[in-house]
Structure formats: C-alpha cells, structure tokens
Amino acid sequence: MNVALLSSLAISLALTLVFEAGFYFLAGKRNKKDLLLLVLVNTITNPVVVLCHWLVPLYTQLNAALLLLPLEAFAVLTEGALYKKFGLDFKRPYLFSLAANSFSFAIGMLLQMIVNGF
C-alpha cells in the first residue's frame, strides 16, 4: 500500500469517528456501550469502504463516483444490522445508521470542498 492510501484510510476513519460520535451525542444518545459499538462498527466498515473506493477503479473500468452509492449502502446496512443485533439503545438502528452516515458524508464533502477551494 502506498502512503497516500494509508493516509486516506487513517484520515477518513478518524474524521468518521469524530463526526459519527458527534452525531451520536447530537441525537441525544449517552450509553457508553453503544458509543463503543459505534466506534467498533465504523472501524470495521470505514476502511472497507475507503479501500474499495480506492482500489476498484484501479482494477476495473468502474467510475469511483458510481461506487459511492453501493459502498455507502453497504456501510448503512452493515452498521444498521450490527446496531440492531448488539445495540442497547438503538430504537431504529437502520435509520440511525442512515442519518449518522449521511451526516458524516455531508460534513466530509463540505470539508473536502473547503480544502480544495470549492
């Protein structure tokens, strides 16, 4: 793996954890075990999504932008299933996963636009 990919993986995971933990608290959740679950779940799904987003276009003819929806859907469904199975205080785990991922994705895109100068 090259340095750019490793940097992308690390930065993406760190920002995702910050944004989704922030969303967790904004949603009024306070259970420490569910917060730990959120961290663990994102530590599993985020690197998979980022790695696929980097590598699939390199080895196929698929456009990276077209991969976003299926990769994000994978993350939302996987995280929702794990929140449902192991969460203590997720009344609507799939909706929470969709909202947290949308929040994180939107802030990430906004930051990317700011860094790249719109």
VENJO-V289014 format. One record per residue. N is the residue number from 1. RES is the residue in three letters. PHI is phi in degrees with one decimal (none if undefined). D_LAST is the distance of its C-alpha to the last C-alpha in Angstrom with 1 decimal. Layout:
# VENJO-V289014
n=(N N)
res=(RES RES)
phi=(PHI PHI)
d_last=(D_LAST D_LAST)
This chain:
# VENJO-V289014
n=(1 2 3 4 5 6 7 8 9 10 11 12 13 14 15 16 17 18 19 20 21 22 23 24 25 26 27 28 29 30 31 32 33 34 35 36 37 38 39 40 41 42 43 44 45 46 47 48 49 50 51 52 53 54 55 56 57 58 59 60 61 62 63 64 65 66 67 68 69 70 71 72 73 74 75 76 77 78 79 80 81 82 83 84 85 86 87 88 89 90 91 92 93 94 95 96 97 98 99 100 101 102 103 104 105 106 107 108 109 110 111 112 113 114 115 116 117 118)
res=(MET ASN VAL ALA LEU LEU SER SER LEU ALA ILE SER LEU ALA LEU THR LEU VAL PHE GLU ALA GLY PHE TYR PHE LEU ALA GLY LYS ARG ASN LYS LYS ASP LEU LEU LEU LEU VAL LEU VAL ASN THR ILE THR ASN PRO VAL VAL VAL LEU CYS HIS TRP LEU VAL PRO LEU TYR THR GLN LEU ASN ALA ALA LEU LEU LEU LEU PRO LEU GLU ALA PHE ALA VAL LEU THR GLU GLY ALA LEU TYR LYS LYS PHE GLY LEU ASP PHE LYS ARG PRO TYR LEU PHE SER LEU ALA ALA ASN SER PHE SER PHE ALA ILE GLY MET LEU LEU GLN MET ILE VAL ASN GLY PHE)
phi=(none -90.8 -63.3 -62.1 -66.9 -63.0 -63.0 -60.5 -61.4 -66.8 -65.1 -61.5 -65.0 -60.6 -65.6 -60.2 -63.7 -64.5 -67.3 -73.9 -67.0 -60.1 -62.4 -53.7 -71.6 -61.9 -78.1 86.1 -85.8 -138.0 -67.2 -65.5 -69.2 -68.7 -65.4 -62.1 -59.8 -57.7 -63.5 -65.1 -61.2 -70.6 -68.2 -83.2 -80.5 -60.2 -61.7 -63.6 -63.6 -64.8 -62.1 -63.8 -64.0 -80.7 -87.1 -58.3 -64.5 -68.4 -109.9 -136.7 -94.2 -72.5 -78.7 -60.2 -64.7 -71.7 -79.3 -56.6 -62.5 -64.4 -68.6 -67.0 -62.6 -56.4 -62.2 -61.8 -68.2 -65.8 -64.4 -58.9 -64.0 -71.2 -64.0 -65.3 -74.7 -113.4 -73.7 -98.9 -134.3 -106.0 -70.8 -129.1 -61.8 -72.6 -67.4 -60.8 -60.8 -61.5 -66.6 -64.7 -68.7 -64.7 -60.3 -62.6 -63.0 -63.8 -66.7 -60.9 -66.1 -62.7 -61.2 -63.3 -64.9 -65.6 -63.9 -85.9 75.2 57.2)
d_last=(29.0 26.8 25.1 21.5 22.8 24.7 21.8 19.6 22.6 23.2 19.8 19.3 22.8 22.5 19.4 21.0 24.2 22.8 20.8 23.7 26.3 24.6 24.6 28.3 29.2 27.3 29.3 32.4 33.6 35.5 37.6 37.3 38.4 35.8 33.1 34.5 34.5 30.8 30.2 32.5 31.2 27.6 29.0 30.6 27.9 24.6 25.8 27.2 24.0 21.9 24.7 25.1 21.4 21.8 25.4 26.0 23.8 25.6 29.0 28.6 27.2 25.0 21.3 19.3 17.3 20.8 22.0 19.7 22.0 25.2 24.1 22.8 26.1 28.1 26.6 27.2 30.7 31.8 30.7 32.3 35.5 35.7 35.1 37.8 40.2 39.8 38.2 40.4 38.5 36.2 37.6 35.1 33.7 31.8 30.1 29.3 27.9 25.7 24.5 23.9 22.0 19.9 19.2 18.4 16.2 14.1 13.7 13.0 10.2 8.7 9.5 8.1 4.5 5.7 7.6 5.7 3.8 0.0)
